Amino acid sequence: MEEHSLRTVFFISDGTGITAETLGHSLLAQFPDCRFRHVRAPFVDSLDKAHDCVRQIRAAALRDGRRPIVVSTLVNAEVVAALREADALYLDLFEQYIGPLESELGMRSTHTVGRFHGIAESEDYKSRIEAINFALAHDDGQSNAKLAESDVILVGVSRSGKTPTSLYLAMQFGVKAANYPLIPEDFERNKLPADITQHRNKLYGLTITPERLSQIRQERRPNSKYAALDNCRQEIEAAQRLMRREGIPFIESTTRSIEEISAKILQEVRINHSTY
């Protein structure tokens, strides 16, 4: 297989750059044999900042011996023109999508710099902040209060991915996700606490391979029984038996990204939250 040398990718935006990075990473992921150096340039909203980006792009081209790739969500035409003074492959995401949308909708877009920031006043944004607070308050079984307000309750052994998944669901979709750690006491009585089982239709499990779980736990508590491979294997087997007994659907998280896990949960628990 041909080895590809390092190439620098710039994510340039007049705002936070999150949109450029998210879409750009999705595109670059289709080329796993290529090596990329990522440079994020948010809040490029003036000619001076654009010219500074041009200098960085040219420096990267000299260093890499290859022209860089620029993923842009800039709106201001003058700033865009200034940026194009450097030799690079430009992927202008707004240019690709705004034109077709204007044609389809029969109207001009606002072409407003930082329009995205107005979302802070929207109901979607407020619901996501509320969901994040809910996830933090109900992380790792800290509280069973107001579980009736939850959209989903994730269960699984410690370090199986419940917390990052809960927070991702909250931040991206405004989903109120609680999570409960399955512990030896649950395995001994072979059932979940009543506070949890009364919301059975909201329960969803995460599992993981013993080897991966042991590796993760070793980073947290090296050479402990908690991290021992045999202990991890026993906990996972007991957790899966319990979830099957309780009729809780579950997913293997070892090789899946948080995005994949969350999509599966949204589909199977039938959560339908709008986002922007």
N, C-alpha and C positions, 0 to 999 in steps of 0.2 A: 504494500500500500504506500502510495506517495506521501512523504512527510511534508507538511505545510509549515512554513516559517511563521513566526508571530506577526500578527497584524493588529494595529490599533483601531478600536471602534469608539467613536465619540457619540454620546447621547446628548444632544443639545436642545434646549427648550427655553422658552421665555417664562416658564413656570417651574414647577418642582422637578420636572424631567421624568416623573414616574410613568407617564404614558409612553414616552419614547423608549424608556428602558424595558418596560413590560413587553411591548410589541417587538422591540429590537431583539430581546433575548429569545422570544419565541421563534423569530426568524433564524437567528444564529444557531439555535439548538438543532436545526435541521442539518447542520454541518459539523458533526461530532469529531471529525478528524482534523478540523482546523483549530488553531490556537489563537485566541483573541486576548488583547489587553483592553480592558474597559476604562474609559474616561468619561465621567459624568460632568456636564457643564449646565447647571440649572440657572434660571433667571438671567438669561442672555437677552436683555431687553433694550440694548443701545448699540450704536455703531462701535463705540469704544470696546465694548465687551465682545462684539463680533470680531473685531480686528485682533483682539487677544486670542480668540479661538483659532483664527487663521494662523497666527504664529505657532500655536500649539500643534495644529494639524500639519504644518510644514515641518516642524521639528520632528514629529513622529514619523513622517515620511522618510526623512533623512536617516533617522535611527533604525527604522525597520527595513529600509530598502524596498518598501512597497507603499503604494498610496493607501491612506487610511480609508475607513468607511465612516460616513457620518449619517446617523439616524436623527432626524430633526422633526420637531413639532413647533417650529417657529411660525408666527403669523405675520409679523411686520415685513413687508416686501423689501424695504431698504436693508434691513438686517439680514434677510435671506440672501440678497444680492451681494452684500459685503462678505458673507460667509463663503460664498461660491468662488471667491478669488483664489482660494487654495485648491490644489488638485486633489480631489478625493471622489470616491463613489458616494453620491448623495442619495439618501432614501428619505425624501420629504413626505412624511406620513399624511400631513394635512393636504398637500398638493394632490396626493393619490386619491383621497377620499372626499375632500370638500367639493371639488369640481363636479363629480358624479352626483353628489347629494344635491347640490344647487340645481343641476339639470333635472333631476327627478322630482324635487320639491317645487320647482318653478320659482325660486327666490334666491336672493343673494344671502350668504352667511354674514354674520356681523364682522368677521375678521378682527375680533376684539382680543387684544393681548390679555392673557390672564383670565379669560372668561371662566375657566375651570374653577377659579377661587370662589365664585359666587355660590358654589355648591355648599359652602359652609352655612348658608342660611336655609338650606333645603331640609325637608322632612327626612329624606334618605340619609343625609349626613347626621342629623340628630339621632335617628334611630340606630345608626352604627355606633355612635358614641355611647348610647345607652346600652347597646349589646356588648360593647367592650367592657363597660363597667360591670355588667351582669356576669360576663365570663370570668373576670378577675375575682369577683365576690364568691363565685361558685367553683373556683378552681380547686382540684384535688380534694373534693368533698368537704371544703371548708364550711359550707353552709347548705342546709336543706330547705332554708326558707325561700318561699316564693318559687319553688320548682315548677309550680303550675304555670308560671309565666314562660318557662323555657320552651324553646322550639325543639331541642334535642338534648339528650343527656348521654354523654359518651362514657363508656365503662371499659376498663382494661387494667392490666397490671401496671405497676409504677414504671414510668419511662417508656411506655408503648406509643407515645405520640399524642396523647389526649390534649395536653395544654396548647401546643402550637396549633393543633387543628381547631380547637375551640376559638382561639384568638383569630385565626385566619377567617373562620366562618363569620365572626363578629365584625372584623374590619372590612372584609370584602362584600358581605351580603347583609349585614345587620341582623344576623341570626343569633338569637340568645341561646348560647350553648353552655351547659353546665358539664362538669365531668367528675366522675367518681372512681377512685382507685380500688380495684379488687385486691383484698388483703387476705392473709391466712385465716382470719376469723370468718370471713365469708366462705372460704373453701371448707372449713371445718363443719359449719352448719349447713353447707351446700345450698345456700339461698342468700338473696340480697336483703338489705334492710327494707322494712315496710315503706319507709319514706321514699325509697327509690322505686320499688316494684309497683306502687300505685300509679306510676307514670310509665307503665310498661310500653305503651305505644310510642313513647319518645326515646326509648333506649336503643343505643347502637354501640356495638363493641369494636374495639381495636385489638388486634393481636400482632405478634411479631415473632421472628424466629429466636430460639434460645441463644444462638451464637451472637446475633446482633444485639439482643437485650443485654447479654453479659458484657459485651464490648462497651455499650453506652453506660452501663452501671459502673464499670471499672473506672471510667473517667470521673465519676462522681464519688465513689467510695472504693478505692483500690484495695484488692485482696480481702474483701469482706465477704461474709456469707451472702449478703444481699446481691453481690455481683457474681457469685460463683455460678459456673455453667450448670451444674446439677440443680441448684436451687432455682435458677431461671427456667430450666426445663420443667421442673415440677410445678412452678407457679403458672406457667403458660398452659400446661396440660389441664391443671385444675380449673383455670379461668375458662378455657374452651368448653370443658364439661359443664361448668356452671351456666355459661351462656347458652349452650344447646338445651340444657334442662329448662331454662327460663324462656326459651324461644326468642332469644335476642339475636338479631342478625349481626354479623361481624365481618370485618375485612382485614386482610393481611397487609400490614403497613410497611413491611421491611423494604420492599423495592419500589414502593409507590411514593410519589411526591405528595405534599400537602394539598396541592391543587387537585390531584386525582382523587385522593381520599375524600376531600370536601365535596367534589362533584358527585361521587358515589353516594355520600350521605344525603345530599340534597335530593337526589333522585329517589332513593329508597325510603327516606322518611317523609317524602312528599312535602318538603319545605319549599315554598314559592315566594321568595322575597325579591322585590325589585331593587336594583342598584343602578348606578350611573356608569 
